[in-house]
Amino acid sequence: MLDENLARHMEALASARAGGADLVVFPELGLTGYQLQDLAAEVAMRVDDPRLAGLAAATVGLSAIVSFVEEASDHRLFISAALLEDGAVRFVHRKLFLPTYGLFDERRFFAAGDRLRTVDSRLGPRLGIAVCEDFWHLAVPETLALDGAQILINVSSSPGRDLAAMHEVGLGTAASWRNLMRTYAQLTTSFVVFCNRVGVDETISFWGGSEVIAPSGETIFTAPLFDEGLHFVDIELGDVRRERISLPLLRDERPELHLRELRRILAERTEMAIDAASDPPDDRPQPGASEPS
Amino acid sequence: MAAGAGHEPVDGGGESAERLFELPPELAIDTDVALRVIVGFIRNQLRQAGFSRGLLGLSGGIDSALVAFLVADAIGPENLLCVLMPYRTSSSESVEHGRLVVGRLGCPSDAVDISPIVDGYFGRDGEEGAGGAAATEATPLRRGNFMARARMCVLYDRSVEWGGLVVGTGNKTESLIGYTTLFGDSACAFNPIGDLYKSQVRQVAAAVGVPEEIIRKAPSADLWPGQTDEAEAGFHYPELDRLLFWMIDKRRSDEELLAMGFLEAQIERVKRLVAVSEFKRQVPPVAKLGPRTTGVDYLYPRRRPGSARR
C-alpha cells in the first residue's frame, strides 16, 4: 500500500515537473491512506526514513508537500505534512487538532502536534502548512499569517457527508470548507491552497474539490468533486502585496491585545470551578467597570 | 403522525402533474452527488475485496430495484445477478416487477422458489415439516423471518458459483426502526443505500429511472398477501422519515420535536422502536478476555493490505 502510494507520488511529481510546477501539494495521509486504525503503526515512517528521502530526492528544483504517518523517536505517531524541497525534507508540520467525534477517531490512534511555525521556502514567500482539522480552529490560519506566511496550505482527507440538496454543490461538507477557505484568505490576505483527497475508503467518500483562493478571497481554482487529478494553477505572488496595501488587515491586527486577553481568559478558566464554564464568577469585572490595576 | 408546522411536502417527479411520491423538503438530496458517492462506493467495496461481480435478491420492491440499477450502473449489468425468490403466497406483482427490472437492466437473473424450503420446515396442508408439529402453527412473524433467512441462504449459496458479493438492499428507515430480519434481509457484504431514508430512496430511484409503477406502489415485505409496511406498522413513510431525520440526524429533543408538530405518542413509539432494535444494527458483542479483542481493541479497516479474497 505504502509502496504503491510512494510510486504514485513519484509519478505525480514527475508529471508536475514536466508541467512546470513550482509547488506540488498532496492530500493528508496521501502516502498511507486515512482510515488506518491499528494499521497506523504499521505504515508509520521516521522523518529520516529512506522512503521519504527517496521522495525528497525527486524534488530538486521543486517544492512538494506530502503527508504520512510520522513516528517520533519516542514512538508517538503523528499525522504529518512535510515540505520537501531541493532534495531534502525541509520542514515537518504535525497535525495539531485531531478530531475525535462523530465519524472521526483520530486521537485514539495519533498524538497531537504542539508546534505551529511557518517555513521559508525556495519559492520566496513563507508558507504556513496545516492539516485538515487544524483549519477548523481560527487561531491556526491567524497565527500562520502573523508569523509571516503568505501562502496558507491545508492538506485534507475530508469525508463527504450531509448530502442535503439545499447545500452549495449538494454537499454540506464542501459548502462549509468553501466558506472557511474564502474567509481565511480574505482575513489573512494570503493565498490559501486547499488540497483534499478523493476516493472511497470503507464507508467514507472523500470529496476532493481542492481549491486555490486569492488573498482577496476570490477563488482562482476549484477542482471537480470526487475526481482525481493533477491540476496546475498559476498564482500571481504580487497579489499578496497589492491586497495587503489596499486592505491592511494584517497591519491592523492586535496580537498584543489578543495575547493579553487570552492570558486573562486562561487565568479565569483555571480559577473556575469544573462546572462553571457557563456561569462566570461574580467578581469578574463588569462591562464598563475600571480594570483592576 | 402529524405534519410539522410549516411543513409543505414537495412533489417528487418534478413538474409532472401526477405526484409520483411525497418528498419532505428537508430530506431532499442532490441525487447527482448521491449517485457519484454510491457508485464509487460499490466499485470500491468490490475492488477492495477482490471481486468484480455482485448479486442481490430482487423482491419487486423499490429498495432492491434501486440497488439493482445502482450496481448495474457501477459495474455493468452483465456483472450483476438478480435472484428472484418468491414464496408461493408472494404477490404475482412482486415477480412481475422483479422481471421488469431485470428486463430493463438486461442483467442475468435467476429464480428460486423458496416454498419447498419454507414448507419443508413449517409443513403444509396439515403435514408436519422438519420443524415438527408445533411449527405448523407458527405465527406470521416466525414464517416471515424464516423466509427472509431462507432467501439469505439462497443468495449466499448462489454467490459462490456466481463469484460475486451479496449487495444489501435495506434502507435507513427500516434499519433505524428495526423493520428487518437479523441475518435475513439485512445480511450482505455491503449496503449502498443504508444511509438513505425511504423518501430519499424514492428520490434516487426516480433519478436513475426505476420504473414508475415500482416507485408508486405501497412498500410491502410481501410476507403474506396484502401486507404493506405502512398498514402493518401504522406509519406513513414521509412522516416517519421526517421524524427520524430530526430526531437522529438533527438531534432534536422531544420538546423540540413536539414544538415542530410531531405527536407525543409517535415520538415515544419511534424512540422505542429505535432503542429496541439497537442490537440489529451492531455486530454481536464478544466477551472481553484476551489482550486484544476483535472489534474492541483489535481495530483494522476491512480494507487492509492483503484483504482481497481473490
Chai-1 contact restraints between the chains, C-beta under 6 A:
chainA,res_idxA,chainB,res_idxB,connection_type,confidence,min_distance_angstrom,max_distance_angstrom,comment,restraint_id
A,M1,B,P305,contact,1.0,0.0,6.0,A-B,restraint_1
A,Q35,B,P301,contact,1.0,0.0,6.0,A-B,restraint_2
A,Q37,B,L299,contact,1.0,0.0,6.0,A-B,restraint_3
A,Q37,B,Y300,contact,1.0,0.0,6.0,A-B,restraint_4
A,Q37,B,P301,contact,1.0,0.0,6.0,A-B,restraint_5
A,D38,B,L299,contact,1.0,0.0,6.0,A-B,restraint_6
A,D38,B,Y300,contact,1.0,0.0,6.0,A-B,restraint_7
A,L39,B,R304,contact,1.0,0.0,6.0,A-B,restraint_8
A,L163,B,I29,contact,1.0,0.0,6.0,A-B,restraint_9
A,L163,B,D30,contact,1.0,0.0,6.0,A-B,restraint_10
A,L163,B,V33,contact,1.0,0.0,6.0,A-B,restraint_11
A,L163,B,A34,contact,1.0,0.0,6.0,A-B,restraint_12
A,A165,B,A28,contact,1.0,0.0,6.0,A-B,restraint_13
A,A165,B,I29,contact,1.0,0.0,6.0,A-B,restraint_14
A,A165,B,D30,contact,1.0,0.0,6.0,A-B,restraint_15
A,G170,B,D30,contact,1.0,0.0,6.0,A-B,restraint_16
A,G170,B,V33,contact,1.0,0.0,6.0,A-B,restraint_17
A,L171,B,V33,contact,1.0,0.0,6.0,A-B,restraint_18
A,V200,B,G40,contact,1.0,0.0,6.0,A-B,restraint_19
A,V200,B,F41,contact,1.0,0.0,6.0,A-B,restraint_20
A,V200,B,N44,contact,1.0,0.0,6.0,A-B,restraint_21
A,E202,B,P301,contact,1.0,0.0,6.0,A-B,restraint_22
A,S205,B,V37,contact,1.0,0.0,6.0,A-B,restraint_23
A,S205,B,G40,contact,1.0,0.0,6.0,A-B,restraint_24
A,F226,B,R36,contact,1.0,0.0,6.0,A-B,restraint_25
